[in-house]
Amino acid sequence: MLRQNNISPRALSVALACLLWSFASYGQINVRDSLQAILHNESVDERERFSNAAMLITRHATPEEAEDLCINILYPFGEKIGYDESKYATLARIYTFVYQCYRERGGDDRHEQQIRYLKKAVEAAKKSESDVLIGFMLYFLGATEIPQGNWVQACEYLYEAIIYFDKVQMYTQSTELLHIIATGFFDLNDIAGMERTLRQMEGYFDKDTTKQSLYQYYYIKHRYYEAWLTRDLRNHQIIDLHLIDTALLYAQKNIDLVENYLDELDERWMHAYVYYNMAGILDKFRPEQTDAILAYLDKADAMFEFEEYPRTVQVSAAKEFLSSVGVVRARTLSRKGRWTEAYRVMTEALTMMDDIRLEREKINRQIDAYQFMADYYERFNQPAQLAKYLKLLRESEAELYERNKVEALNEMSIRYETEKKELRILALAKENSAARRNFWLLAGLAITLLSASLLTGYQRRKNIQQKLYEMALHAELHQNELEKIKTSQQQSSKQQLGCYHAQNTIESITQMLPNAIIDSKDKQAYLDRLSKLDPTLIESVCENANVKVTGMDMKYIICFMANIEVDDISLLFNIEPASVRTVRYRIKKKLAKESFFRSVL
């Protein structure tokens, strides 16, 4: 019958799977029964049965169901058919299925559960000794840490994944991870971090000439220029038209890649974003071009409908995209006077935001949406609703500010602690090296004395005794000299260790200043003042202070000694001016009894 109707077993399997998934969605059959039906369909290849079963679980099972079905049914089946070369590789894959269920349908503890299963997946992957699998598991783990603000930990996982991908020459994946890291720097408003990552991406151009790597690079380039524009607009209320053109150029380059080389690009990516990104730049910096913005948003919607894989598999990501498009579309419609339609679109976008898993993106979108709703109710004179959304707007802005402040302070603190540990290791290594030299010198001298005594005859005892006396005297003098040298070295090491932080901090700030968005005249004045500071004096005063002066304190004290303006310090360290004033007050209170610091502060 199958032959007469030209229906292949594979096609029948796909149809059966789709039917069962549909039943599961509407509650007419439970996931366990659907899973058993797929796995026992012997007319289909075993490996395909495993894949179909995995898709069923990740799309429809609750996280609790997924834990049970994956561990107790799907994993034994995969191990039995030898789905992977190693049972540990299959186990790592199983853990990622459970992780996906927590990501899409988890409860309040979904993030902790995602991290828990991804760590299990990494552990199993490392036992499998598959560099490719280890790289992907670390990739998932790092990408999952970023939305929760665990930026330093996320970067550790992502850079470790790059090492494994480079080992097997999977350079496209390496640049993809650098793209994720650079996007994180964009969210943190860290332009210097984006510059470093872009240089790292450029280092792969000779190794990887794929369209996908170029696509990832262009994406970060346009975000880089967008970040510059946003900072200039926020801090100086100016817009560099050249920067706008450059940002639009790179956004257009990605549109050209999608329209001409879509088959060569990774299907896991939601390529509809290239049109949304172009619309977003225009909305932010050329809002009067409403027709162009709406045209790009229409293209984004069309591409979204065309891309079945990311739209159906990554449900929360799809809702994040739709809500982002909705916010920009509503703002643009309002500028055209189409307030009723704009209100409807923005209401739909707000509804979808409840399912967004990326907390930072959710806050940013909410701020835009709440601002729009406040403007709408103010325009149509509805004070109660206006007050509601103004309150929500203030709360979201405060939450975003606190998140940014904590992340910036954590990053600075961790960077300082890392430098301090490296310094101490270096100092200890120098001390150990000097101690070993002294030991071997004394040991050699002792061996020389012993050899001389053994080679001397009884007849020349008096002469030898005289020589031994002279040698012992010489050894004693030499030992005293060595002790002086050792003491001098220790004091030198201690002095170097002491002033290293002050000198290093001055150098670090000096290196940061040229890239900061500060007036060139002020920037040169700050550099001149920094060059005149005495790091030894600063460190001496810090050591003799009645309270402990931390590395973070020293960084701000040096800025204050160089008479750098509060607003410029905030630009230099990428924090709010209010935070700088808070730090100055804290240091001033902490060091109130220190006359030197009181005069500086």
Disulfide bonds with the S-S distance in Angstrom:
none
